[in-house]
Amino acid sequence: MRRQLMDIICCPVCKGDLALTVNKEDKDEIVEGSLRCGKCAFDYPIEDGIPNLLPPEMHKK
């Protein structure tokens, strides 16, 4: 995921802002991390450079 996406993505549930946490970065790409919604308090994972923005009820448990 590129950092520039932070300008356009939002929480799929409430449309709130997402806070980025980076665990692993490769040049211009965020490879591992998470996006946290301040309103919903839900973490959306970033794995292999792909943010998983499925609503919480659709995530695997």
CNS distance restraints for C-alpha pairs under 8 A (distance, minus, plus):
assign (resid   1 and name CA) (resid   5 and name CA) 7.24 0.50 0.50
assign (resid   1 and name CA) (resid  29 and name CA) 5.40 0.50 0.50
assign (resid   1 and name CA) (resid  30 and name CA) 5.05 0.50 0.50
assign (resid   1 and name CA) (resid  31 and name CA) 6.67 0.50 0.50
assign (resid   1 and name CA) (resid  46 and name CA) 7.73 0.50 0.50
assign (resid   1 and name CA) (resid  49 and name CA) 4.65 0.50 0.50
assign (resid   1 and name CA) (resid  50 and name CA) 5.68 0.50 0.50
assign (resid   1 and name CA) (resid  51 and name CA) 6.80 0.50 0.50
assign (resid   2 and name CA) (resid  28 and name CA) 6.26 0.50 0.50
assign (resid   2 and name CA) (resid  29 and name CA) 4.98 0.50 0.50
assign (resid   2 and name CA) (resid  30 and name CA) 6.05 0.50 0.50
assign (resid   3 and name CA) (resid  28 and name CA) 7.52 0.50 0.50
assign (resid   3 and name CA) (resid  29 and name CA) 7.28 0.50 0.50
assign (resid   3 and name CA) (resid  30 and name CA) 7.20 0.50 0.50
assign (resid   4 and name CA) (resid   8 and name CA) 7.81 0.50 0.50
assign (resid   5 and name CA) (resid   9 and name CA) 6.07 0.50 0.50
assign (resid   6 and name CA) (resid  10 and name CA) 7.91 0.50 0.50
assign (resid   6 and name CA) (resid  18 and name CA) 7.70 0.50 0.50
assign (resid   6 and name CA) (resid  20 and name CA) 7.98 0.50 0.50
assign (resid   9 and name CA) (resid  17 and name CA) 7.93 0.50 0.50
assign (resid   9 and name CA) (resid  18 and name CA) 7.70 0.50 0.50
assign (resid  10 and name CA) (resid  15 and name CA) 5.19 0.50 0.50
assign (resid  10 and name CA) (resid  16 and name CA) 5.66 0.50 0.50
assign (resid  10 and name CA) (resid  17 and name CA) 5.29 0.50 0.50
assign (resid  10 and name CA) (resid  18 and name CA) 5.87 0.50 0.50
assign (resid  11 and name CA) (resid  15 and name CA) 4.52 0.50 0.50
assign (resid  11 and name CA) (resid  16 and name CA) 5.18 0.50 0.50
assign (resid  11 and name CA) (resid  17 and name CA) 6.37 0.50 0.50
assign (resid  11 and name CA) (resid  18 and name CA) 6.36 0.50 0.50
assign (resid  11 and name CA) (resid  37 and name CA) 6.14 0.50 0.50
assign (resid  11 and name CA) (resid  53 and name CA) 7.52 0.50 0.50
assign (resid  12 and name CA) (resid  53 and name CA) 6.61 0.50 0.50
assign (resid  12 and name CA) (resid  54 and name CA) 7.19 0.50 0.50
assign (resid  12 and name CA) (resid  55 and name CA) 6.28 0.50 0.50
assign (resid  13 and name CA) (resid  40 and name CA) 7.95 0.50 0.50
assign (resid  13 and name CA) (resid  55 and name CA) 6.29 0.50 0.50
assign (resid  14 and name CA) (resid  39 and name CA) 7.53 0.50 0.50
assign (resid  14 and name CA) (resid  40 and name CA) 7.31 0.50 0.50
assign (resid  16 and name CA) (resid  37 and name CA) 6.44 0.50 0.50
assign (resid  16 and name CA) (resid  38 and name CA) 7.12 0.50 0.50
assign (resid  16 and name CA) (resid  39 and name CA) 6.45 0.50 0.50
assign (resid  17 and name CA) (resid  37 and name CA) 6.11 0.50 0.50
assign (resid  17 and name CA) (resid  38 and name CA) 6.79 0.50 0.50
assign (resid  18 and name CA) (resid  35 and name CA) 5.59 0.50 0.50
assign (resid  18 and name CA) (resid  36 and name CA) 5.15 0.50 0.50
assign (resid  18 and name CA) (resid  37 and name CA) 4.66 0.50 0.50
assign (resid  18 and name CA) (resid  38 and name CA) 6.65 0.50 0.50
assign (resid  19 and name CA) (resid  35 and name CA) 5.38 0.50 0.50
assign (resid  19 and name CA) (resid  36 and name CA) 5.03 0.50 0.50
assign (resid  19 and name CA) (resid  37 and name CA) 6.46 0.50 0.50
assign (resid  19 and name CA) (resid  38 and name CA) 7.34 0.50 0.50
assign (resid  20 and name CA) (resid  33 and name CA) 7.50 0.50 0.50
assign (resid  20 and name CA) (resid  34 and name CA) 6.01 0.50 0.50
assign (resid  20 and name CA) (resid  35 and name CA) 4.75 0.50 0.50
assign (resid  20 and name CA) (resid  36 and name CA) 6.63 0.50 0.50
assign (resid  21 and name CA) (resid  33 and name CA) 5.39 0.50 0.50
assign (resid  21 and name CA) (resid  34 and name CA) 5.23 0.50 0.50
assign (resid  21 and name CA) (resid  35 and name CA) 6.34 0.50 0.50
assign (resid  21 and name CA) (resid  36 and name CA) 7.96 0.50 0.50
assign (resid  22 and name CA) (resid  30 and name CA) 6.71 0.50 0.50
assign (resid  22 and name CA) (resid  32 and name CA) 6.33 0.50 0.50
assign (resid  22 and name CA) (resid  33 and name CA) 4.44 0.50 0.50
assign (resid  22 and name CA) (resid  34 and name CA) 6.70 0.50 0.50
assign (resid  23 and name CA) (resid  31 and name CA) 7.77 0.50 0.50
assign (resid  23 and name CA) (resid  32 and name CA) 5.27 0.50 0.50
assign (resid  23 and name CA) (resid  33 and name CA) 4.75 0.50 0.50
assign (resid  24 and name CA) (resid  30 and name CA) 6.32 0.50 0.50
assign (resid  24 and name CA) (resid  31 and name CA) 5.45 0.50 0.50
assign (resid  24 and name CA) (resid  32 and name CA) 4.89 0.50 0.50
assign (resid  24 and name CA) (resid  33 and name CA) 6.69 0.50 0.50
assign (resid  25 and name CA) (resid  29 and name CA) 5.82 0.50 0.50
assign (resid  25 and name CA) (resid  30 and name CA) 4.48 0.50 0.50
assign (resid  25 and name CA) (resid  31 and name CA) 5.29 0.50 0.50
assign (resid  25 and name CA) (resid  32 and name CA) 6.93 0.50 0.50
assign (resid  26 and name CA) (resid  30 and name CA) 6.34 0.50 0.50
assign (resid  26 and name CA) (resid  31 and name CA) 6.60 0.50 0.50
assign (resid  29 and name CA) (resid  49 and name CA) 6.77 0.50 0.50
assign (resid  30 and name CA) (resid  46 and name CA) 7.92 0.50 0.50
assign (resid  30 and name CA) (resid  49 and name CA) 5.65 0.50 0.50
assign (resid  31 and name CA) (resid  46 and name CA) 6.90 0.50 0.50
assign (resid  31 and name CA) (resid  47 and name CA) 6.19 0.50 0.50
assign (resid  31 and name CA) (resid  48 and name CA) 5.04 0.50 0.50
assign (resid  31 and name CA) (resid  49 and name CA) 4.04 0.50 0.50
assign (resid  31 and name CA) (resid  50 and name CA) 7.48 0.50 0.50
assign (resid  32 and name CA) (resid  45 and name CA) 7.77 0.50 0.50
assign (resid  32 and name CA) (resid  46 and name CA) 5.18 0.50 0.50
assign (resid  32 and name CA) (resid  47 and name CA) 5.00 0.50 0.50
assign (resid  32 and name CA) (resid  48 and name CA) 6.20 0.50 0.50
assign (resid  32 and name CA) (resid  49 and name CA) 6.30 0.50 0.50
assign (resid  33 and name CA) (resid  45 and name CA) 6.11 0.50 0.50
assign (resid  33 and name CA) (resid  46 and name CA) 4.93 0.50 0.50
assign (resid  33 and name CA) (resid  47 and name CA) 6.94 0.50 0.50
assign (resid  34 and name CA) (resid  43 and name CA) 6.18 0.50 0.50
assign (resid  34 and name CA) (resid  44 and name CA) 5.46 0.50 0.50
assign (resid  34 and name CA) (resid  45 and name CA) 4.32 0.50 0.50
assign (resid  34 and name CA) (resid  46 and name CA) 5.13 0.50 0.50
assign (resid  34 and name CA) (resid  51 and name CA) 7.67 0.50 0.50
assign (resid  35 and name CA) (resid  43 and name CA) 5.57 0.50 0.50
assign (resid  35 and name CA) (resid  44 and name CA) 4.95 0.50 0.50
assign (resid  35 and name CA) (resid  45 and name CA) 6.33 0.50 0.50
assign (resid  35 and name CA) (resid  46 and name CA) 7.35 0.50 0.50
assign (resid  35 and name CA) (resid  51 and name CA) 7.91 0.50 0.50
assign (resid  36 and name CA) (resid  41 and name CA) 6.45 0.50 0.50
assign (resid  36 and name CA) (resid  42 and name CA) 5.63 0.50 0.50
assign (resid  36 and name CA) (resid  43 and name CA) 4.37 0.50 0.50
assign (resid  36 and name CA) (resid  44 and name CA) 6.15 0.50 0.50
assign (resid  37 and name CA) (resid  41 and name CA) 5.20 0.50 0.50
assign (resid  37 and name CA) (resid  42 and name CA) 5.55 0.50 0.50
assign (resid  37 and name CA) (resid  43 and name CA) 6.62 0.50 0.50
assign (resid  38 and name CA) (resid  42 and name CA) 7.77 0.50 0.50
assign (resid  42 and name CA) (resid  56 and name CA) 7.36 0.50 0.50
assign (resid  44 and name CA) (resid  51 and name CA) 6.95 0.50 0.50
assign (resid  44 and name CA) (resid  52 and name CA) 5.82 0.50 0.50
assign (resid  44 and name CA) (resid  53 and name CA) 5.91 0.50 0.50
assign (resid  44 and name CA) (resid  54 and name CA) 7.81 0.50 0.50
assign (resid  45 and name CA) (resid  51 and name CA) 5.94 0.50 0.50
assign (resid  45 and name CA) (resid  52 and name CA) 5.66 0.50 0.50
assign (resid  45 and name CA) (resid  53 and name CA) 7.85 0.50 0.50
assign (resid  46 and name CA) (resid  50 and name CA) 5.32 0.50 0.50
assign (resid  46 and name CA) (resid  51 and name CA) 4.20 0.50 0.50
assign (resid  46 and name CA) (resid  52 and name CA) 6.15 0.50 0.50
assign (resid  47 and name CA) (resid  51 and name CA) 6.53 0.50 0.50
assign (resid  47 and name CA) (resid  52 and name CA) 7.77 0.50 0.50
assign (resid  54 and name CA) (resid  58 and name CA) 6.05 0.50 0.50
assign (resid  54 and name CA) (resid  59 and name CA) 6.60 0.50 0.50
assign (resid  55 and name CA) (resid  59 and name CA) 6.96 0.50 0.50
